[in-house]
Each structure stands twice: as structure tokens, then as C-alpha cells.
Amino acid sequence: MSIGLVNYCVPDGEAHLKALEIARNINEKGPIALRMAKKAIDEGLEVHKTSSLALEEECYEQTLNTNDRLEALAAFAEKRKPRYTGD
């Protein structure tokens, strides 16, 4: 774990429970931001570093003018959980 290759260690037979916990945590995030992060990761692995940085910027820009971004900012300011709609 000290070199960052492992994020979690769980007892035998409990890996599925940890996976569900992680999935639930991810599911609470904004769907547009998640979609763009996945795109940047998936497509960024296939191109040169310069191209992958441009792809990351393009994906980020697609999140800027969304209602979900505004909701995230409002929720942060109001110290509450965001309610994402995917818009």
C-alpha cells in the first residue's frame, strides 16, 4: 500500500461488500463529471501526453456550463449534499 498500488485490503469474502461501498460512493457524484472523467481516462490512455492533456481540458470544459456544476457549487457553499440531475 505504501507505493500506491493497493487502495484497500479486506478480509476474505468481503471484497464484494467493499466494491458495493465504492460503487455507491461513485454513484453519488455528478453524472456529467463522471462521464467526462471516464472519457478522459479511457481515451487518454491511448494517446500521447500532450494530446491527453488537451482531451482532459476538453472534457472539463464540457462540465462548465451545466446545471450539475451550478448545483455542486451551491451545495458546497450551503454545506449540503448536492442533488445532481444530469443536466
N, C-alpha and C positions, 0 to 999 in steps of 0.2 A: 504494500500500500504506500510505502514511503516514496516510491518513484512515480506514482500516479497511474499505475496500470490497473488497479483494482479500486472500485468505489465502495463496495460493500462486501462483507462476509456474513453469511447467515448459516444457522445450523442446518444440518441435513433435513431435507423435506420441507424447508420453509422458503425456498427460492421463489416459488410462485407467489407467495404472500408478499414478499418484498417487491417483486415485479409489479404486482397489482397496486401496491402503495406508490411506486414510482409513476405508474401509468395514471393513477388518479391525480397525482400532483401535476403531471404534464397536462392533463385534461382541463385543469383549472386555468391554464394560460390562454392568452388570446389566440383564436384560431388562425387569424391572418398572420400574426407574427410567427406562429409555429409553422405554418405552411411556407413562409418565406425563409425561415431558418433551415427547414428541411431541404428546400430547393438549393440554398446556398451551400449546404454541406454536401448534398448528393452531387450536384453539378460541379462544385468547386474542387472536388477530388479528382476530376477528370481533366483539369486544365492547369496551365502554368500559374504561378503565384500572382503575377500581375493581373491576369485575366480573372482569377478567383477573387481578388480584391475588388475589381470592377463589378463582378457579379454580386458580391456581398453588398456593395453600395446600391446597386440597382434594386436588390431585394429590400433593403432598408427603406429606400425611397418609396416603395410601394406600400409601406405601412404608415407613412407620414400623414396622408390625407384621409384617414379612416376614422369612423366613429369609435372603433375599438381603442385607437390611440388616445382620443379625447377622453374616453371613459377611464382608461388607465391613469391618465394624468389627474383627472378629477378624483378618482378613488384614492390615489396616493395623497393628494392634498387633503382629502377628507378623512384619511386614515381608516379606510374601509376596504373590503374585498371588491375588486372590480366585477361588473356584470357584463361580460362580453356577449355581443350579438353576432359577430362575424361580418359586420358592416364596416 
